[in-house]
Amino acid sequence: MSIELFVVGVVRTLVEVALLSLLGLWLVGLLAGASRQSNPVYRVFLIVTNPPVKFTRWITPKLIIDKHIPYVTFFVLFWLWILLAYVKRVLCDMSGLVC
């Protein structure tokens, strides 16, 4: 197994964790309603999703309001996940592996 394939797998897993955490954050926020800030599960999801959301805020223009940044983060992470799947497939084909 090549080191490149391992790195792509690890990065893709981290992106999946961030994506699923954003989904969990939205679901718990929807179910908890106004008291979501006191919900411990919601706060754990906030801790996990905070770095990608802050990074997205940093790379996006200030024209995009802060309320929409989590949606943009999800969109960016989703397409990064798709790109990493393609890269993994190319690496597998180059190595002659069945992945």
Phi and psi restraints in degrees (value plus and minus 20) as a CYANA .aco file:
   2 SER   PHI    -104.8   -64.8
   2 SER   PSI     134.1   174.1
   3 ILE   PHI     -86.7   -46.7
   3 ILE   PSI     -52.4   -12.4
   4 GLU   PHI     -83.8   -43.8
   4 GLU   PSI     -61.7   -21.7
   5 LEU   PHI     -84.1   -44.1
   5 LEU   PSI     -58.3   -18.3
   6 PHE   PHI     -85.0   -45.0
   6 PHE   PSI     -64.8   -24.8
   7 VAL   PHI     -84.5   -44.5
   7 VAL   PSI     -63.4   -23.4
   8 VAL   PHI     -81.8   -41.8
   8 VAL   PSI     -59.6   -19.6
   9 GLY   PHI     -84.1   -44.1
   9 GLY   PSI     -61.7   -21.7
  10 VAL   PHI     -86.8   -46.8
  10 VAL   PSI     -65.5   -25.5
  11 VAL   PHI     -84.1   -44.1
  11 VAL   PSI     -60.6   -20.6
  12 ARG   PHI     -83.9   -43.9
  12 ARG   PSI     -57.5   -17.5
  13 THR   PHI     -85.2   -45.2
  13 THR   PSI     -61.4   -21.4
  14 LEU   PHI     -83.8   -43.8
  14 LEU   PSI     -59.0   -19.0
  15 VAL   PHI     -85.3   -45.3
  15 VAL   PSI     -60.2   -20.2
  16 GLU   PHI     -82.4   -42.4
  16 GLU   PSI     -61.7   -21.7
  17 VAL   PHI     -81.3   -41.3
  17 VAL   PSI     -63.7   -23.7
  18 ALA   PHI     -84.3   -44.3
  18 ALA   PSI     -62.8   -22.8
  19 LEU   PHI     -82.0   -42.0
  19 LEU   PSI     -67.8   -27.8
  20 LEU   PHI     -88.0   -48.0
  20 LEU   PSI     -51.7   -11.7
  21 SER   PHI     -87.9   -47.9
  21 SER   PSI     -58.8   -18.8
  22 LEU   PHI     -82.8   -42.8
  22 LEU   PSI     -62.0   -22.0
  23 LEU   PHI     -82.5   -42.5
  23 LEU   PSI     -63.0   -23.0
  24 GLY   PHI     -83.5   -43.5
  24 GLY   PSI     -59.6   -19.6
  25 LEU   PHI     -80.7   -40.7
  25 LEU   PSI     -66.2   -26.2
  26 TRP   PHI     -85.6   -45.6
  26 TRP   PSI     -60.3   -20.3
  27 LEU   PHI     -86.0   -46.0
  27 LEU   PSI     -67.2   -27.2
  28 VAL   PHI     -85.0   -45.0
  28 VAL   PSI     -58.4   -18.4
  29 GLY   PHI     -82.7   -42.7
  29 GLY   PSI     -58.2   -18.2
  30 LEU   PHI     -87.7   -47.7
  30 LEU   PSI     -62.8   -22.8
  31 LEU   PHI     -94.6   -54.6
  31 LEU   PSI     -55.6   -15.6
  32 ALA   PHI    -101.3   -61.3
  32 ALA   PSI     -45.2    -5.2
  33 GLY   PHI      49.6    89.6
  33 GLY   PSI    -155.3  -115.3
  34 ALA   PHI     -89.6   -49.6
  34 ALA   PSI     -42.8    -2.8
  35 SER   PHI    -112.2   -72.2
  35 SER   PSI      -0.3    39.7
  36 ARG   PHI     -85.8   -45.8
  36 ARG   PSI     -50.3   -10.3
  37 GLN   PHI     -85.8   -45.8
  37 GLN   PSI     -43.6    -3.6
  38 SER   PHI    -113.2   -73.2
  38 SER   PSI     -23.0    17.0
  39 ASN   PHI     -99.4   -59.4
  39 ASN   PSI     104.0   144.0
  40 PRO   PHI     -85.8   -45.8
  40 PRO   PSI     -54.3   -14.3
  41 VAL   PHI     -86.9   -46.9
  41 VAL   PSI     -61.0   -21.0
  42 TYR   PHI     -81.1   -41.1
  42 TYR   PSI     -61.7   -21.7
  43 ARG   PHI     -86.8   -46.8
  43 ARG   PSI     -54.9   -14.9
  44 VAL   PHI     -85.2   -45.2
  44 VAL   PSI     -64.0   -24.0
  45 PHE   PHI     -82.0   -42.0
  45 PHE   PSI     -55.9   -15.9
  46 LEU   PHI     -83.4   -43.4
  46 LEU   PSI     -60.0   -20.0
  47 ILE   PHI     -84.1   -44.1
  47 ILE   PSI     -61.7   -21.7
  48 VAL   PHI     -90.6   -50.6
  48 VAL   PSI     -58.8   -18.8
  49 THR   PHI    -108.8   -68.8
  49 THR   PSI     -29.7    10.3
  50 ASN   PHI     -81.3   -41.3
  50 ASN   PSI     -66.1   -26.1
  51 PRO   PHI     -80.4   -40.4
  51 PRO   PSI     -67.4   -27.4
  52 PRO   PHI     -85.9   -45.9
  52 PRO   PSI     -53.9   -13.9
  53 VAL   PHI     -87.7   -47.7
  53 VAL   PSI     -62.7   -22.7
  54 LYS   PHI     -85.1   -45.1
  54 LYS   PSI     -59.0   -19.0
  55 PHE   PHI     -84.1   -44.1
  55 PHE   PSI     -61.3   -21.3
  56 THR   PHI     -83.8   -43.8
  56 THR   PSI     -60.2   -20.2
  57 ARG   PHI     -81.2   -41.2
  57 ARG   PSI     -57.3   -17.3
  58 TRP   PHI     -88.3   -48.3
  58 TRP   PSI     -57.5   -17.5
  59 ILE   PHI    -109.5   -69.5
  59 ILE   PSI     -34.9     5.1
  60 THR   PHI    -111.1   -71.1
  60 THR   PSI     133.4   173.4
  61 PRO   PHI     -88.5   -48.5
  61 PRO   PSI     135.4   175.4
  62 LYS   PHI     -87.7   -47.7
  62 LYS   PSI     -30.2     9.8
  63 LEU   PHI     -81.2   -41.2
  63 LEU   PSI     -51.9   -11.9
  64 ILE   PHI     -99.8   -59.8
  64 ILE   PSI     104.4   144.4
  65 ILE   PHI     -95.0   -55.0
  65 ILE   PSI     135.2   175.2
  66 ASP   PHI     -79.8   -39.8
  66 ASP   PSI     -49.0    -9.0
  67 LYS   PHI     -83.3   -43.3
  67 LYS   PSI     -49.4    -9.4
  68 HIS   PHI    -112.8   -72.8
  68 HIS   PSI     -27.3    12.7
  69 ILE   PHI     -80.4   -40.4
  69 ILE   PSI     -61.5   -21.5
  70 PRO   PHI     -80.4   -40.4
  70 PRO   PSI     -54.7   -14.7
  71 TYR   PHI     -88.6   -48.6
  71 TYR   PSI     -60.7   -20.7
  72 VAL   PHI     -84.6   -44.6
  72 VAL   PSI     -59.9   -19.9
  73 THR   PHI     -80.3   -40.3
  73 THR   PSI     -65.2   -25.2
  74 PHE   PHI     -81.3   -41.3
  74 PHE   PSI     -63.7   -23.7
  75 PHE   PHI     -81.2   -41.2
  75 PHE   PSI     -66.1   -26.1
  76 VAL   PHI     -85.0   -45.0
  76 VAL   PSI     -64.9   -24.9
  77 LEU   PHI     -85.1   -45.1
  77 LEU   PSI     -57.8   -17.8
  78 PHE   PHI     -82.1   -42.1
  78 PHE   PSI     -66.5   -26.5
  79 TRP   PHI     -90.9   -50.9
  79 TRP   PSI     -49.8    -9.8
  80 LEU   PHI     -86.4   -46.4
  80 LEU   PSI     -58.9   -18.9
  81 TRP   PHI     -82.5   -42.5
  81 TRP   PSI     -62.6   -22.6
  82 ILE   PHI     -84.0   -44.0
  82 ILE   PSI     -64.5   -24.5
  83 LEU   PHI     -81.2   -41.2
  83 LEU   PSI     -62.4   -22.4
  84 LEU   PHI     -86.9   -46.9
  84 LEU   PSI     -52.7   -12.7
  85 ALA   PHI     -84.3   -44.3
  85 ALA   PSI     -60.8   -20.8
  86 TYR   PHI     -85.3   -45.3
  86 TYR   PSI     -63.5   -23.5
  87 VAL   PHI     -82.5   -42.5
  87 VAL   PSI     -61.0   -21.0
  88 LYS   PHI     -81.6   -41.6
  88 LYS   PSI     -61.9   -21.9
  89 ARG   PHI     -84.9   -44.9
  89 ARG   PSI     -62.1   -22.1
  90 VAL   PHI     -83.1   -43.1
  90 VAL   PSI     -63.6   -23.6
  91 LEU   PHI     -83.7   -43.7
  91 LEU   PSI     -58.8   -18.8
  92 CYS   PHI     -85.2   -45.2
  92 CYS   PSI     -63.0   -23.0
  93 ASP   PHI     -83.9   -43.9
  93 ASP   PSI     -59.1   -19.1
  94 MET   PHI     -86.9   -46.9
  94 MET   PSI     -53.2   -13.2
  95 SER   PHI    -107.9   -67.9
  95 SER   PSI     -26.9    13.1
  96 GLY   PHI      54.0    94.0
  96 GLY   PSI       4.2    44.2
  97 LEU   PHI    -117.2   -77.2
  97 LEU   PSI     135.8   175.8
  98 VAL   PHI    -124.4   -84.4
  98 VAL   PSI      87.8   127.8
